[in-house]
Amino acid sequence: MRRAQMIFEKAGVKVVPYACNYFYDDLKVDLTDLWPEVGTLSTWQSYTKEVVGYAVNYIKS
């Protein structure tokens, strides 16, 4: 969201950020939640892409 906002504002477009696609999980908690899950790695790929993209756009501006 921050990266997209930065790109649009750099192009002169005023934006109001609104998250529409986010990761949601059940809020039930039990002891098995303490064990690491392989599926967590797939969400880190998205996060890492956004952080790298934000850093590159920040450096370019």
QUITA-V289034 format. One record per residue. RES is the residue in one small letter. PSI is psi in whole degrees, 0 to 359 (none if undefined). OMEGA is omega in degrees with one decimal (999 if undefined). BURIAL is I if it has 9 or more other C-alpha atoms within 8 Angstrom, else O. Layout:
BEGIN
res=[RES	RES]
psi=[PSI	PSI]
omega=[OMEGA	OMEGA]
burial=[BURIAL	BURIAL]
END
This chain:
BEGIN
res=[m	r	r	a	q	m	i	f	e	k	a	g	v	k	v	v	p	y	a	c	n	y	f	y	d	d	l	k	v	d	l	t	d	l	w	p	e	v	g	t	l	s	t	w	q	s	y	t	k	e	v	v	g	y	a	v	n	y	i	k	s]
psi=[315	321	313	318	317	319	315	317	326	329	358	15	124	134	155	107	137	113	132	347	105	162	130	138	157	143	5	135	134	183	332	344	344	344	137	147	144	325	339	329	329	327	331	331	316	317	315	320	317	320	316	316	320	316	318	315	326	317	323	337	none]
omega=[-179.5	-179.0	179.7	179.0	-179.8	-179.1	179.9	-179.7	176.4	178.3	177.1	-179.9	176.4	-177.4	170.8	-176.4	179.3	-178.9	-178.9	-179.8	-178.3	-179.9	-178.5	178.7	176.6	-178.1	176.2	-178.4	172.4	-174.3	180.0	177.6	179.5	179.1	177.6	179.3	179.2	-178.4	179.7	-179.3	-179.9	177.8	177.6	177.9	178.7	-179.5	-179.6	178.1	-179.6	179.9	179.0	178.5	178.5	-179.5	179.9	179.1	178.6	-179.6	-178.9	-176.6	999]
burial=[O	O	I	O	I	I	I	I	I	O	O	O	O	O	O	O	O	O	O	O	O	O	O	O	O	O	O	O	O	O	O	O	O	O	O	O	O	O	O	O	O	O	O	O	O	O	O	O	O	I	O	O	I	I	O	O	I	O	O	O	O]
END
